């Protein structure tokens, strides 16, 4: 996921867009998929997130706000 976000951020910049103006939302279709995605996200991506700019925002990776969501809210 880190590589994909880096490419996405580069694509934004190459097209004159500010990565900070965008949010990537990974939405799982099932509870099991959400659980597995969150486990991988916490291990692989979360340690590299920059702190959120405000309490109501998510952390950023390569300037892009990123979140993992699914059927269980607040999971």
N, C-alpha and C positions, 0 to 999 in steps of 0.2 A: 504494500500500500504506500509505503514511503516513496518508492520509485515512481509510482503513478501520480502521486501528489506533486512530486518535483517536476515531472513532465507537464502536468496540468498548469502549474505555476509558470513554467517557462513558456507554455503556449499562450497564456494570458498576456505575459509581458511582451512576447513577440508580436502580439496583435494590439499593443498599446493599451492593454487593460491592466488595472491594478488588482492583483490577487486578493487583496484585503477587502475588495468589494463583493466577494463571492463566498458561498458556503457550499461545501460538499456534504451531502446527507446520504449515508449508506443506510438503506431501510431493508430490514430482514422481513421475509414473508411469514416465517414461522417462529415460534418461541425457541425451538432448538437452533435454528439458524442464527437468531439474535444472540443466544447464549454463546455459541461458538465464535461468532464474529467479535463479540465483546471480549472474550477471552484472548483472542489473537490481537485485537486492538490494544488491550491493556498491556500485553507483553511486548509488542513490536512497535507501536506507534506512540502510545501515551507518554513514555519517558522522553520523547523528543518534541512534545508539544510546547509551544511558547504559551505562557499564561494568558488567560483571556484579558481583553482590554477593559471589560466591565463585568460585573457579577452576572448579568443576564446573557452574556456571550459565552461561546465555547472556546477552547484553546485552538491555536492555529499551528499549522505545519506548512512551512514554505510560504507563509502569509495567507494561506487559505484556511478559513474556519471549517472544522470537520466534526461531524457527529455520527454516531451509530444509533439507529432507532429501530423499533419493531413493535410487535403486538403488546409487549409489556412495557408500559410507560414508566419511566423512572428506574428501570432495571439497569 
